Amino acid sequence: MGYSIYKIDFDTQEKTILYDCIEDIQKADLLAQLAMCNKTINELIFICAGWNRSINRYSELYDKALKLAVEYKSERKC
C-alpha cells in the first residue's frame, strides 16, 4: 500500500501523478506541501489514499471510521 500525490489542472483537465508509492502519510503530507509551493492558481494538489484495505471487514476500524466521518463531514460544495 502507498499514497500518491496528484495534480489537476482545471484549465486543461490534465491530471498528473507527482509522487507515487509513498509508504506513510507524514511523508505524503510533506510532499503535498512541497507540491503546493510550486503549483499555479489553476491547479489542485491532493493525496490519494492508496489501496482499498476493506476496513468493513474489521469492525473496530470500521466503527472508528464512521465516528470520524461524523466528526469531519463537510457540506461545502466545490
Biopython code that builds the backbone (N, CA, C, O; Angstrom):
import numpy as np
from Bio.PDB.StructureBuilder import StructureBuilder

atoms = [
    (1, "MET", "N", (0.828, -1.176, 0.000)),
    (1, "MET", "CA", (0.000, 0.000, 0.000)),
    (1, "MET", "C", (0.874, 1.242, 0.000)),
    (1, "MET", "O", (1.944, 1.252, 0.609)),
    (2, "GLY", "N", (0.433, 2.267, -0.667)),
    (2, "GLY", "CA", (1.147, 3.514, -0.657)),
    (2, "GLY", "C", (0.238, 4.654, -1.052)),
    (2, "GLY", "O", (-0.798, 4.452, -1.685)),
    (3, "TYR", "N", (0.636, 5.856, -0.671)),
    (3, "TYR", "CA", (-0.103, 7.062, -1.022)),
    (3, "TYR", "C", (0.486, 7.650, -2.291)),
    (3, "TYR", "O", (1.639, 7.392, -2.636)),
    (4, "SER", "N", (-0.328, 8.447, -2.985)),
    (4, "SER", "CA", (0.121, 9.141, -4.187)),
    (4, "SER", "C", (-0.265, 10.610, -4.077)),
    (4, "SER", "O", (-1.265, 10.957, -3.449)),
    (5, "ILE", "N", (0.540, 11.467, -4.698)),
    (5, "ILE", "CA", (0.246, 12.888, -4.766)),
    (5, "ILE", "C", (-0.096, 13.207, -6.216)),
    (5, "ILE", "O", (0.681, 12.921, -7.127)),
    (6, "TYR", "N", (-1.274, 13.806, -6.420)),
    (6, "TYR", "CA", (-1.766, 14.153, -7.747)),
    (6, "TYR", "C", (-1.897, 15.657, -7.901)),
    (6, "TYR", "O", (-2.016, 16.402, -6.928)),
    (7, "LYS", "N", (-1.872, 16.072, -9.154)),
    (7, "LYS", "CA", (-2.140, 17.471, -9.505)),
    (7, "LYS", "C", (-3.191, 17.467, -10.604)),
    (7, "LYS", "O", (-3.090, 16.708, -11.568)),
    (8, "ILE", "N", (-4.207, 18.327, -10.453)),
    (8, "ILE", "CA", (-5.211, 18.516, -11.500)),
    (8, "ILE", "C", (-5.149, 19.965, -11.944)),
    (8, "ILE", "O", (-5.192, 20.882, -11.124)),
    (9, "ASP", "N", (-5.048, 20.160, -13.245)),
    (9, "ASP", "CA", (-5.087, 21.495, -13.828)),
    (9, "ASP", "C", (-6.521, 21.739, -14.301)),
    (9, "ASP", "O", (-7.002, 21.048, -15.199)),
    (10, "PHE", "N", (-7.203, 22.713, -13.705)),
    (10, "PHE", "CA", (-8.596, 22.967, -14.044)),
    (10, "PHE", "C", (-8.776, 23.588, -15.423)),
    (10, "PHE", "O", (-9.855, 23.476, -16.005)),
    (11, "ASP", "N", (-7.762, 24.232, -15.954)),
    (11, "ASP", "CA", (-7.866, 24.813, -17.296)),
    (11, "ASP", "C", (-7.815, 23.743, -18.378)),
    (11, "ASP", "O", (-8.604, 23.770, -19.322)),
    (12, "THR", "N", (-6.889, 22.802, -18.239)),
    (12, "THR", "CA", (-6.691, 21.783, -19.274)),
    (12, "THR", "C", (-7.314, 20.436, -18.925)),
    (12, "THR", "O", (-7.382, 19.548, -19.775)),
    (13, "GLN", "N", (-7.772, 20.272, -17.676)),
    (13, "GLN", "CA", (-8.304, 19.000, -17.161)),
    (13, "GLN", "C", (-7.232, 17.903, -17.110)),
    (13, "GLN", "O", (-7.556, 16.724, -16.965)),
    (14, "GLU", "N", (-5.964, 18.289, -17.228)),
    (14, "GLU", "CA", (-4.868, 17.333, -17.171)),
    (14, "GLU", "C", (-4.639, 16.888, -15.724)),
    (14, "GLU", "O", (-4.609, 17.706, -14.805)),
    (15, "LYS", "N", (-4.478, 15.579, -15.546)),
    (15, "LYS", "CA", (-4.194, 15.001, -14.237)),
    (15, "LYS", "C", (-2.793, 14.394, -14.274)),
    (15, "LYS", "O", (-2.455, 13.641, -15.188)),
    (16, "THR", "N", (-1.982, 14.733, -13.268)),
    (16, "THR", "CA", (-0.591, 14.289, -13.234)),
    (16, "THR", "C", (-0.296, 13.661, -11.877)),
    (16, "THR", "O", (-0.627, 14.228, -10.836)),
    (17, "ILE", "N", (0.332, 12.481, -11.895)),
    (17, "ILE", "CA", (0.821, 11.880, -10.652)),
    (17, "ILE", "C", (2.208, 12.465, -10.403)),
    (17, "ILE", "O", (3.130, 12.260, -11.193)),
    (18, "LEU", "N", (2.344, 13.191, -9.304)),
    (18, "LEU", "CA", (3.624, 13.820, -8.990)),
    (18, "LEU", "C", (4.544, 12.889, -8.219)),
    (18, "LEU", "O", (5.740, 12.815, -8.501)),
    (19, "TYR", "N", (3.986, 12.175, -7.244)),
    (19, "TYR", "CA", (4.754, 11.247, -6.399)),
    (19, "TYR", "C", (3.892, 10.017, -6.169)),
    (19, "TYR", "O", (2.672, 10.125, -6.046)),
    (20, "ASP", "N", (4.522, 8.843, -6.110)),
    (20, "ASP", "CA", (3.765, 7.598, -6.020)),
    (20, "ASP", "C", (4.438, 6.625, -5.053)),
    (20, "ASP", "O", (5.638, 6.720, -4.795)),
    (21, "CYS", "N", (3.655, 5.697, -4.527)),
    (21, "CYS", "CA", (4.140, 4.619, -3.641)),
    (21, "CYS", "C", (4.813, 5.175, -2.379)),
    (21, "CYS", "O", (5.869, 4.688, -1.975)),
    (22, "ILE", "N", (4.212, 6.179, -1.765)),
    (22, "ILE", "CA", (4.743, 6.775, -0.537)),
    (22, "ILE", "C", (4.244, 5.932, 0.628)),
    (22, "ILE", "O", (3.041, 5.699, 0.750)),
    (23, "GLU", "N", (5.139, 5.476, 1.477)),
    (23, "GLU", "CA", (4.758, 4.477, 2.478)),
    (23, "GLU", "C", (4.059, 5.009, 3.719)),
    (23, "GLU", "O", (3.413, 4.225, 4.414)),
    (24, "ASP", "N", (4.150, 6.277, 4.033)),
    (24, "ASP", "CA", (3.413, 6.760, 5.209)),
    (24, "ASP", "C", (2.836, 8.146, 4.969)),
    (24, "ASP", "O", (3.331, 8.908, 4.138)),
    (25, "ILE", "N", (1.787, 8.455, 5.706)),
    (25, "ILE", "CA", (1.022, 9.676, 5.486)),
    (25, "ILE", "C", (1.824, 10.927, 5.805)),
    (25, "ILE", "O", (1.598, 11.965, 5.183)),
    (26, "GLN", "N", (2.747, 10.866, 6.744)),
    (26, "GLN", "CA", (3.559, 12.043, 7.060)),
    (26, "GLN", "C", (4.432, 12.442, 5.870)),
    (26, "GLN", "O", (4.563, 13.626, 5.559)),
    (27, "LYS", "N", (5.019, 11.461, 5.215)),
    (27, "LYS", "CA", (5.816, 11.744, 4.017)),
    (27, "LYS", "C", (4.923, 12.257, 2.890)),
    (27, "LYS", "O", (5.299, 13.175, 2.161)),
    (28, "ALA", "N", (3.748, 11.665, 2.754)),
    (28, "ALA", "CA", (2.816, 12.099, 1.717)),
    (28, "ALA", "C", (2.388, 13.547, 1.961)),
    (28, "ALA", "O", (2.322, 14.340, 1.022)),
    (29, "ASP", "N", (2.099, 13.890, 3.212)),
    (29, "ASP", "CA", (1.706, 15.254, 3.544)),
    (29, "ASP", "C", (2.832, 16.237, 3.219)),
    (29, "ASP", "O", (2.581, 17.303, 2.658)),
    (30, "LEU", "N", (4.048, 15.888, 3.563)),
    (30, "LEU", "CA", (5.184, 16.772, 3.287)),
    (30, "LEU", "C", (5.386, 16.971, 1.786)),
    (30, "LEU", "O", (5.656, 18.084, 1.336)),
    (31, "LEU", "N", (5.255, 15.901, 1.019)),
    (31, "LEU", "CA", (5.387, 16.023, -0.437)),
    (31, "LEU", "C", (4.234, 16.829, -1.042)),
    (31, "LEU", "O", (4.434, 17.566, -2.006)),
    (32, "ALA", "N", (3.042, 16.692, -0.486)),
    (32, "ALA", "CA", (1.913, 17.503, -0.954)),
    (32, "ALA", "C", (2.152, 18.976, -0.651)),
    (32, "ALA", "O", (1.833, 19.841, -1.467)),
    (33, "GLN", "N", (2.710, 19.259, 0.517)),
    (33, "GLN", "CA", (3.045, 20.641, 0.858)),
    (33, "GLN", "C", (4.076, 21.210, -0.113)),
    (33, "GLN", "O", (3.971, 22.364, -0.530)),
    (34, "LEU", "N", (5.066, 20.406, -0.469)),
    (34, "LEU", "CA", (6.071, 20.823, -1.453)),
    (34, "LEU", "C", (5.410, 21.113, -2.799)),
    (34, "LEU", "O", (5.708, 22.120, -3.440)),
    (35, "ALA", "N", (4.520, 20.232, -3.217)),
    (35, "ALA", "CA", (3.829, 20.427, -4.496)),
    (35, "ALA", "C", (2.989, 21.701, -4.476)),
    (35, "ALA", "O", (2.892, 22.394, -5.489)),
    (36, "MET", "N", (2.382, 22.015, -3.334)),
    (36, "MET", "CA", (1.571, 23.232, -3.238)),
    (36, "MET", "C", (2.424, 24.492, -3.354)),
    (36, "MET", "O", (1.940, 25.531, -3.805)),
    (37, "CYS", "N", (3.680, 24.405, -2.953)),
    (37, "CYS", "CA", (4.587, 25.552, -3.116)),
    (37, "CYS", "C", (4.846, 25.865, -4.584)),
    (37, "CYS", "O", (5.153, 27.005, -4.932)),
    (38, "ASN", "N", (4.724, 24.862, -5.441)),
    (38, "ASN", "CA", (5.087, 25.005, -6.847)),
    (38, "ASN", "C", (3.900, 24.997, -7.802)),
    (38, "ASN", "O", (4.102, 25.023, -9.016)),
    (39, "LYS", "N", (2.680, 24.962, -7.302)),
    (39, "LYS", "CA", (1.520, 24.878, -8.186)),
    (39, "LYS", "C", (1.095, 26.266, -8.672)),
    (39, "LYS", "O", (1.462, 27.288, -8.092)),
    (40, "THR", "N", (0.316, 26.270, -9.746)),
    (40, "THR", "CA", (-0.274, 27.527, -10.219)),
    (40, "THR", "C", (-1.636, 27.708, -9.569)),
    (40, "THR", "O", (-2.135, 26.810, -8.890)),
    (41, "ILE", "N", (-2.232, 28.870, -9.780)),
    (41, "ILE", "CA", (-3.530, 29.158, -9.155)),
    (41, "ILE", "C", (-4.647, 28.260, -9.697)),
    (41, "ILE", "O", (-5.666, 28.077, -9.031)),
    (42, "ASN", "N", (-4.471, 27.709, -10.877)),
    (42, "ASN", "CA", (-5.485, 26.862, -11.506)),
    (42, "ASN", "C", (-5.276, 25.375, -11.252)),
    (42, "ASN", "O", (-5.938, 24.543, -11.872)),
    (43, "GLU", "N", (-4.375, 25.036, -10.359)),
    (43, "GLU", "CA", (-4.087, 23.631, -10.080)),
    (43, "GLU", "C", (-4.499, 23.262, -8.651)),
    (43, "GLU", "O", (-4.477, 24.092, -7.742)),
    (44, "LEU", "N", (-4.868, 22.020, -8.489)),
    (44, "LEU", "CA", (-5.223, 21.471, -7.196)),
    (44, "LEU", "C", (-4.307, 20.291, -6.906)),
    (44, "LEU", "O", (-4.103, 19.431, -7.763)),
    (45, "ILE", "N", (-3.762, 20.251, -5.704)),
    (45, "ILE", "CA", (-2.898, 19.146, -5.272)),
    (45, "ILE", "C", (-3.686, 18.312, -4.271)),
    (45, "ILE", "O", (-4.325, 18.860, -3.373)),
    (46, "PHE", "N", (-3.645, 17.006, -4.419)),
    (46, "PHE", "CA", (-4.321, 16.170, -3.432)),
    (46, "PHE", "C", (-3.588, 14.857, -3.221)),
    (46, "PHE", "O", (-2.802, 14.415, -4.059)),
    (47, "ILE", "N", (-3.868, 14.247, -2.077)),
    (47, "ILE", "CA", (-3.286, 12.962, -1.695)),
    (47, "ILE", "C", (-4.329, 11.880, -1.934)),
    (47, "ILE", "O", (-5.459, 11.981, -1.458)),
    (48, "CYS", "N", (-3.952, 10.866, -2.658)),
    (48, "CYS", "CA", (-4.818, 9.706, -2.869)),
    (48, "CYS", "C", (-4.464, 8.667, -1.806)),
    (48, "CYS", "O", (-3.290, 8.404, -1.549)),
    (49, "ALA", "N", (-5.470, 8.093, -1.206)),
    (49, "ALA", "CA", (-5.298, 7.269, -0.012)),
    (49, "ALA", "C", (-4.648, 5.905, -0.228)),
    (49, "ALA", "O", (-4.420, 5.195, 0.751)),
    (50, "GLY", "N", (-4.354, 5.525, -1.398)),
    (50, "GLY", "CA", (-3.726, 4.230, -1.601)),
    (50, "GLY", "C", (-4.749, 3.136, -1.867)),
    (50, "GLY", "O", (-5.868, 3.427, -2.288)),
    (51, "TRP", "N", (-4.390, 1.915, -1.634)),
    (51, "TRP", "CA", (-5.232, 0.771, -1.956)),
    (51, "TRP", "C", (-6.370, 0.614, -0.965)),
    (51, "TRP", "O", (-6.250, 1.009, 0.195)),
    (52, "ASN", "N", (-7.460, 0.044, -1.415)),
    (52, "ASN", "CA", (-8.601, -0.256, -0.562)),
    (52, "ASN", "C", (-8.220, -1.393, 0.393)),
    (52, "ASN", "O", (-7.871, -2.491, -0.042)),
    (53, "ARG", "N", (-8.293, -1.116, 1.698)),
    (53, "ARG", "CA", (-7.934, -2.124, 2.694)),
    (53, "ARG", "C", (-9.148, -2.875, 3.230)),
    (53, "ARG", "O", (-9.016, -3.688, 4.145)),
    (54, "SER", "N", (-10.328, -2.613, 2.671)),
    (54, "SER", "CA", (-11.567, -3.294, 3.066)),
    (54, "SER", "C", (-11.803, -3.226, 4.568)),
    (54, "SER", "O", (-11.968, -4.256, 5.221)),
    (55, "ILE", "N", (-11.820, -2.013, 5.119)),
    (55, "ILE", "CA", (-11.979, -1.862, 6.566)),
    (55, "ILE", "C", (-13.335, -2.352, 7.051)),
    (55, "ILE", "O", (-13.508, -2.599, 8.245)),
    (56, "ASN", "N", (-14.306, -2.499, 6.144)),
    (56, "ASN", "CA", (-15.613, -3.003, 6.562)),
    (56, "ASN", "C", (-15.546, -4.436, 7.082)),
    (56, "ASN", "O", (-16.508, -4.912, 7.685)),
    (57, "ARG", "N", (-14.461, -5.113, 6.868)),
    (57, "ARG", "CA", (-14.258, -6.469, 7.407)),
    (57, "ARG", "C", (-13.729, -6.453, 8.840)),
    (57, "ARG", "O", (-13.688, -7.487, 9.507)),
    (58, "TYR", "N", (-13.331, -5.286, 9.301)),
    (58, "TYR", "CA", (-12.732, -5.149, 10.632)),
    (58, "TYR", "C", (-13.557, -4.152, 11.425)),
    (58, "TYR", "O", (-13.413, -2.941, 11.257)),
    (59, "SER", "N", (-14.420, -4.664, 12.288)),
    (59, "SER", "CA", (-15.415, -3.815, 12.946)),
    (59, "SER", "C", (-14.798, -2.660, 13.730)),
    (59, "SER", "O", (-15.372, -1.571, 13.752)),
    (60, "GLU", "N", (-13.662, -2.861, 14.366)),
    (60, "GLU", "CA", (-13.044, -1.790, 15.149)),
    (60, "GLU", "C", (-12.625, -0.623, 14.251)),
    (60, "GLU", "O", (-12.902, 0.537, 14.557)),
    (61, "LEU", "N", (-11.960, -0.939, 13.149)),
    (61, "LEU", "CA", (-11.540, 0.110, 12.212)),
    (61, "LEU", "C", (-12.738, 0.774, 11.541)),
    (61, "LEU", "O", (-12.762, 1.991, 11.361)),
    (62, "TYR", "N", (-13.724, -0.028, 11.173)),
    (62, "TYR", "CA", (-14.905, 0.499, 10.505)),
    (62, "TYR", "C", (-15.672, 1.443, 11.431)),
    (62, "TYR", "O", (-16.086, 2.522, 11.006)),
    (63, "ASP", "N", (-15.864, 1.053, 12.678)),
    (63, "ASP", "CA", (-16.550, 1.906, 13.653)),
    (63, "ASP", "C", (-15.791, 3.215, 13.879)),
    (63, "ASP", "O", (-16.395, 4.284, 13.972)),
    (64, "LYS", "N", (-14.476, 3.122, 13.964)),
    (64, "LYS", "CA", (-13.660, 4.330, 14.133)),
    (64, "LYS", "C", (-13.823, 5.255, 12.931)),
    (64, "LYS", "O", (-13.939, 6.469, 13.094)),
    (65, "ALA", "N", (-13.834, 4.689, 11.725)),
    (65, "ALA", "CA", (-14.005, 5.482, 10.504)),
    (65, "ALA", "C", (-15.381, 6.154, 10.473)),
    (65, "ALA", "O", (-15.494, 7.303, 10.046)),
    (66, "LEU", "N", (-16.419, 5.454, 10.917)),
    (66, "LEU", "CA", (-17.756, 6.041, 10.953)),
    (66, "LEU", "C", (-17.820, 7.223, 11.914)),
    (66, "LEU", "O", (-18.443, 8.238, 11.605)),
    (67, "LYS", "N", (-17.187, 7.101, 13.065)),
    (67, "LYS", "CA", (-17.156, 8.211, 14.030)),
    (67, "LYS", "C", (-16.395, 9.404, 13.461)),
    (67, "LYS", "O", (-16.819, 10.548, 13.625)),
    (68, "LEU", "N", (-15.278, 9.142, 12.797)),
    (68, "LEU", "CA", (-14.512, 10.220, 12.172)),
    (68, "LEU", "C", (-15.308, 10.883, 11.048)),
    (68, "LEU", "O", (-15.221, 12.096, 10.856)),
    (69, "ALA", "N", (-16.076, 10.095, 10.314)),
    (69, "ALA", "CA", (-16.889, 10.644, 9.228)),
    (69, "ALA", "C", (-17.913, 11.641, 9.754)),
    (69, "ALA", "O", (-18.157, 12.670, 9.123)),
    (70, "VAL", "N", (-18.511, 11.346, 10.902)),
    (70, "VAL", "CA", (-19.464, 12.276, 11.506)),
    (70, "VAL", "C", (-18.747, 13.531, 11.977)),
    (70, "VAL", "O", (-19.230, 14.645, 11.773)),
    (71, "GLU", "N", (-17.601, 13.349, 12.604)),
    (71, "GLU", "CA", (-16.848, 14.477, 13.154)),
    (71, "GLU", "C", (-16.358, 15.447, 12.076)),
    (71, "GLU", "O", (-16.394, 16.661, 12.277)),
    (72, "TYR", "N", (-15.902, 14.925, 10.942)),
    (72, "TYR", "CA", (-15.260, 15.764, 9.936)),
    (72, "TYR", "C", (-16.098, 15.995, 8.680)),
    (72, "TYR", "O", (-15.600, 16.575, 7.715)),
    (73, "LYS", "N", (-17.340, 15.561, 8.668)),
    (73, "LYS", "CA", (-18.189, 15.716, 7.480)),
    (73, "LYS", "C", (-18.333, 17.195, 7.113)),
    (73, "LYS", "O", (-18.473, 18.059, 7.979)),
    (74, "SER", "N", (-18.293, 17.455, 5.824)),
    (74, "SER", "CA", (-18.454, 18.813, 5.308)),
    (74, "SER", "C", (-19.611, 18.846, 4.329)),
    (74, "SER", "O", (-19.826, 17.898, 3.573)),
    (75, "GLU", "N", (-20.345, 19.929, 4.346)),
    (75, "GLU", "CA", (-21.457, 20.120, 3.414)),
    (75, "GLU", "C", (-21.087, 21.122, 2.321)),
    (75, "GLU", "O", (-21.923, 21.470, 1.488)),
    (76, "ARG", "N", (-19.828, 21.590, 2.323)),
    (76, "ARG", "CA", (-19.408, 22.597, 1.350)),
    (76, "ARG", "C", (-19.376, 22.019, -0.049)),
    (76, "ARG", "O", (-19.039, 20.852, -0.249)),
    (77, "LYS", "N", (-19.729, 22.843, -1.007)),
    (77, "LYS", "CA", (-19.636, 22.483, -2.415)),
    (77, "LYS", "C", (-18.398, 23.122, -3.000)),
    (77, "LYS", "O", (-18.065, 24.257, -2.658)),
    (78, "CYS", "N", (-17.715, 22.415, -3.870)),
    (78, "CYS", "CA", (-16.521, 22.949, -4.523)),
    (78, "CYS", "C", (-16.839, 23.410, -5.922)),
    (78, "CYS", "O", (-15.953, 23.891, -6.629)),
]
sb = StructureBuilder()
sb.init_structure("model")
sb.init_model(0)
sb.init_chain("A")
sb.init_seg("    ")
for serial, (resi, resn, name, xyz) in enumerate(atoms, 1):
    if name == "N":
        sb.init_residue(resn, " ", resi, " ")
    sb.init_atom(name, np.array(xyz, "f"), 0.0, 1.0, " ", f" {name:<3s}", serial, name[0])
structure = sb.get_structure()
